[in-house]
Amino acid sequence: MLRMPRCVGILVCYHGISYNRRTRTRFVHTFFVGCRIERIAGAQHHTPMANTTLTAARAAKKDEFYTQLSDIERELVHYKEHFRGKTVLCNCDDPRVSNFFKYFTLNFEHLGLRRVIATCYKSQDVDLFSMNTSERAVYQIYEGDRDGNRMPDADEIEVRPLQGDGDFRSAECIELLKQADIVVTNPPFSLFREYVAQLIKYDKKFVIVGHQNAITYKEIFPLLKENKLWLGYGFKGGAGHFYSKYEDVATAGDHREGMIRVSGVTWFTNLDIAKKHEELILYKHYTPEEYPHYDNYDAINVNKTSDIPCDYDGVMGVPITFLYKYNPEQFELVWTTDRGGDGMIEYLKKEHTRFDAPVVNGQGMYKRILIRKKQ
Ligand SMILES: C[S@@+](CC[C@H](N)C(=O)[O-])C[C@H]1O[C@@H](n2cnc3c(N)ncnc32)[C@H](O)[C@@H]1O
């Protein structure tokens, strides 16, 4: 039986507008002291963090950390022209606390959006760290400003109940996905493969946060190779700070209260961005001394993307961070050395005893992406 939501409070938002001269972008900053909060009758409440937190965190596979508005702004400024007239879905986001939903509702008119939908997972608590204790979930739809103040007011955003727990794979969430043009969120890392597969299946445009380790997943790498997915602009210094109650392992200089530092976090997208068309300027020349051949693969080793030689036409092994500079008109992705190449690069293998890593002079190296210059 569907339980109806009841309104439990009206809270207030404070707004501020700033203008970035360099990017010519207007940002609306809002501090949500609250919004209209509706709660499904009988929803469970979050208990204070203690041992239960650790157990819940383990159960959630460390998926509970939350993106800062500033990180979302910094990435999405590059995609502005894609949003005009579009419906955006944030489907791993409690709309009452998600900075993704906040970004799109506050910039709704500025981006010229048609609709913003956000669904949350297993929770009706207005608590960033509710640990999904409820089997029910809610969603919100915002269709723009109705009272002329160009701000999302509480009575313009209504919280609606979902029938199930808000799993992005559920039938009702897939129905919402079908309505969307662009999906933008930070999904659970533990379900990243399935999450991306669903976006591809339903032919959706997307900008999502993931870990750069996912680049060489056997489900993700072919998408990069086939130009169905690429990296966005990324987080400052290749690491992000996220709101979380997990224990932070960052060094003192990098620690921020109430946050965890996640290194290697990045953005994945299939929306066209200027960066993808920029050519990497190659200035170094090949020498066998500086670029040794692998003992086990017929390819040379390149330690840094900026050192890719301009005059080598064979296969080169580069660090996975090369993907930040990858322009498919300039380079071809051959394959990855991860998992011994998954049987896809047998023709490049030399006679050797190990293929768990590329080997130079008997020394195993970190996994590489094999690339070749386009002629
Ligand atoms: C990394 S967190 C990011 C939350 C939010 N998108 C943000 O960036 O602030 C991933 C979120 O996905 C939710 N989640 C986990 N499994 C899910 C599922 N099967 N369907 C939808 N959401 C899920 C988690 O509860 C968690 O809130």
The ligand as an ORCA input file, in Angstrom:
! r2SCAN-3c Opt
* xyz 0 1
  C      28.646      8.427     -3.818
  S      27.051      8.736     -3.130
  C      26.667     10.268     -3.893
  C      25.379     10.877     -3.441
  C      24.983     12.097     -4.281
  N      24.782     11.703     -5.659
  C      26.043     13.149     -4.199
  O      26.863     13.223     -5.079
  O      26.056     13.909     -3.224
  C      26.106      7.528     -4.009
  C      24.653      7.510     -3.598
  O      23.977      6.482     -4.311
  C      23.037      5.868     -3.436
  N      22.789      4.500     -3.911
  C      23.376      3.349     -3.503
  N      22.845      2.315     -4.176
  C      21.899      2.827     -5.015
  C      20.995      2.255     -5.935
  N      20.971      0.945     -6.146
  N      20.155      3.083     -6.606
  C      20.196      4.424     -6.408
  N      21.031      5.018     -5.539
  C      21.874      4.224     -4.850
  C      23.710      5.895     -2.097
  O      22.729      5.836     -1.092
  C      24.458      7.233     -2.132
  O      23.696      8.243     -1.571
*
